[in-house]
Each structure stands twice: as C-alpha cells, then as structure tokens.
Amino acid sequence: MGSEKLDTDFKTRLEGASLLTTEILYHMPDHPGLLQTFVWQTLDTAPSFPRLAQFLDHWRREIEAMIHSIRIAHSGLLAPAELRAVDGEFRLN
C-alpha cells in the first residue's frame, strides 16, 4: 500500500470517518429466486454515509442485480469504548 493511500485514509479519519461494513443481499437477473451476498468495506461518515450513497448509486446505474436488502455496521454507530462490562448477559444482534 502506498503512502499516498495511507495519507488519504488518515486524513479521512481525522475528518470523522470510521470503518463501514456493508452487506448487500441481491437477486441476479438470470436467477431471481436466489439471494446472493456482497460485503463491502470503506471509510465513511455517519449518519449521512456519502461513500455508501455513491456506491449504491453506481450499483443502481451499472449493475443489473436487484438489491433485496442492505445491512450496515459502522464503528461510529457502535464502538468498543461504548460497551461496558456489567453483571449479567446481553446480546447484540
């Protein structure tokens, strides 16, 4: 990885971006009964997610597969520092 990429990522993080993981379930045109999955990661800024919006616009314009659903996980929405150990059990789904 070049230093230019590292510098860009560092600058993006300083501007408030965090890691975004996106899972897209989609139907291929030739097999509409099957769901397939695509996972994509990038740095993005919550809550507007401009990189994700740009990627989804590209998908809708250039890819024939129809999106069924999208799930996102963003470190700005939930970070390890926000979790505290407690007595008991809790589940995150």
TATA-V573757 format. One record per run of one state. SS is the DSSP state (alpha for helix, beta for strand, coil for the rest). FROM is the first residue (numbers start at 0). LEN is the number of residues. If there is no record, write none. Layout:
<<SS FROM LEN> <SS FROM LEN>>
//
This chain:
<<coil 0 2> <alpha 2 12> <coil 14 3> <beta 17 11> <coil 28 2> <beta 30 14> <coil 44 5> <alpha 49 13> <coil 62 3> <beta 65 9> <coil 74 5> <alpha 79 3> <coil 82 11>>
//
